[in-house]
Amino acid sequence: MAPRRPGGSRLERLAWLACVLAGAGGATAAVAGDIELHSRSVEMTISGQGGLPLRWLACAGSCADPGSRRQDLVTPGDGALRWAADDPAQAAAMAARQYEARLRETADAIIVELVSAAAAGQPRLVQRYELSRTTHLLRLSLSALPGVRLEMSSGAALVPPRMPGFGAAFSDVEAVRVSVAGQENLGPAAGAATTTGAGREVWTGVRSRFWAWLLQPTVDSALTVQTPSDNRHLLAWELPAGQLELAVYGGPVEWKSLRVVSADLTELLFAALWEPLRWLCLALLFLLGFINSWVGSAGVAIVLLSLAVKFILYPATHVADRWQAEVNRAQSRLQPRLAEIRRQYRGEEAHRLTLQAYREEGVHPLYTFKSLAGFAIQVPMFIAAFDMLAGNFALDGVGFLWIADLAAPDRLAQLPFTLPFFGAHLNLLPFLMTAVSILSAVVQQEASLNATLQARQRRNLYLMALAFFLLFYTFPAGMVLYWTANNVWHLVKVLLLRR
């Protein structure tokens, strides 16, 4: 959609119409007042007074689609890109500058050039915006009076809804610096400030779980980061003399949207992980996307992803199961002798007899580490799958069965009270997940274990099911669904082995 200006005189509207009709031909028209720009994925209002955005809306997909996910970056009174200075009068003078806009369109971008009105003893200032028609990229060329800074203030709209318990880890907004080297968190503690550099190859700004708002200057500049309160950040760039060229990304933390603007921005994805684990996350992300494109349901895709991972890990789990069986057989042989030694002896004599029992049974004292090694083989895939599901933008706002949003707890029902840690909703999936785990523990029979060790193993499995219930209860439903499906496949395996 072409840019438009609300209201105005008939002459101004005719000038605007002439600009729209000229469009791709590259013609320009002068317009006074606030200017609205509409691209496919961005809606923006630029102030004719001050020359900076008054409103900035980013959409995943088309903003014309009422069902598209969207995020306010700048709104009146919440979130801002503004002028600042040590001298308040100087900042006020910048904010009060009146501009006339010249509008031009190309096949790829909507271009607005704002030229300030003449002021006594002050130079004319030019602010230029180039908004991509198809991506979330905005190119800025800004000029300011000496000593003036450009400030970015993140608003409450960027803060995700607060989840209870361990789910609160997904509800933060961070000040970050992103480059080819990865993501670095900049945010100081609430109420504190820090000064750093904003390099020409570096994107700096704020991000939440699913959205980012980042600036990349073309020259090195000093940057001050403040955190006035939790999840609210204020970043200030010192402007060099002359024009400051900036690239700005305001959009979803999603592979395609990031990649089309800059490969460096993809470092926002799964940024906390060690690089090999991060690449494993990306592989699972693409695999889930492929399955989802095939079945057309994100929930079913997660269930099938769990099955696919089972098949991928089968060689490793087969080795792990064999090692575990060897450990179980060794424990079954040793357990009666070790119990007798503990009952009759203490101290050095007990230690000597224990080592003697190991030697006579042909078992190394550290034999139990063999089962841990088998488990460790599977840990990287476990971590990667859960990080991928936690940070997968494609799950945000997507429902499945009774679940309204796979990126939040399933919230089957509202409770009439709020429980500490657990919150104010009944989440069904964690109960189903735990029930399947307990059922698996009940039916599982290890031929390599004697009755005493079998009972001990079952008790440990019950405790593990309880621990996972506490850990997962407040987690996003997509993560819990994956683990529930994983437990179901394990139960099926146990039942098949019993036949």
Number of C-alpha atoms within 10 A of each C-alpha: 12 16 23 19 18 9 10 14 8 9 10 17 16 13 15 22 17 14 25 21 11 15 19 15 13 13 16 21 18 16 23 17 19 22 24 19 21 20 24 19 24 28 20 21 21 22 21 24 20 22 31 22 22 25 21 22 19 27 23 24 18 17 19 15 12 8 11 14 15 19 20 20 27 24 18 10 10 16 23 21 21 19 23 21 19 10 10 11 11 17 21 14 13 22 18 13 18 22 25 21 27 20 25 24 23 15 11 14 20 23 24 25 21 29 19 21 15 13 10 6 6 9 12 15 21 19 21 21 21 20 25 22 22 16 23 24 23 21 20 23 17 20 19 22 20 13 15 23 22 19 20 23 22 27 20 15 14 25 19 17 12 13 19 21 17 15 20 15 12 21 15 17 24 23 26 20 25 23 21 14 10 18 22 17 16 22 25 16 14 14 12 12 17 14 13 12 15 23 18 15 15 22 26 29 29 28 26 19 22 22 24 27 24 21 23 24 23 15 14 17 17 15 20 17 23 22 23 16 12 14 23 23 26 23 24 24 24 21 24 18 12 13 16 18 18 19 17 21 25 28 27 25 25 20 19 12 21 24 13 14 18 15 13 18 25 23 22 25 25 22 17 15 14 9 12 11 18 20 15 16 27 20 15 21 21 13 16 25 18 14 18 19 12 10 12 12 14 21 22 18 21 22 20 19 24 23 18 15 16 16 12 12 14 13 11 17 17 12 16 21 15 15 21 21 17 17 20 21 17 20 19 18 18 17 15 12 15 17 11 11 18 14 10 9 12 10 8 9 11 17 14 11 16 19 15 12 18 19 12 10 12 10 17 11 12 8 15 17 13 16 19 13 15 19 17 14 15 15 12 13 18 14 15 23 25 18 23 22 24 24 22 25 20 19 19 18 14 17 18 15 8 10 21 17 18 26 24 24 27 28 20 14 11 12 12 8 9 11 11 9 15 17 17 16 19 18 21 17 23 25 16 17 24 23 17 21 25 22 14 22 19 14 13 18 17 16 11 18 20 16 13 11 16 18 13 12 17 18 15 13 17 19 13 15 19 17 12 17 20 17 15 23 26 26 26 23 30 30 21 26 22 24 25 23 20 21 22 21 17 17 20 11 13 17 14 9 10 10 5
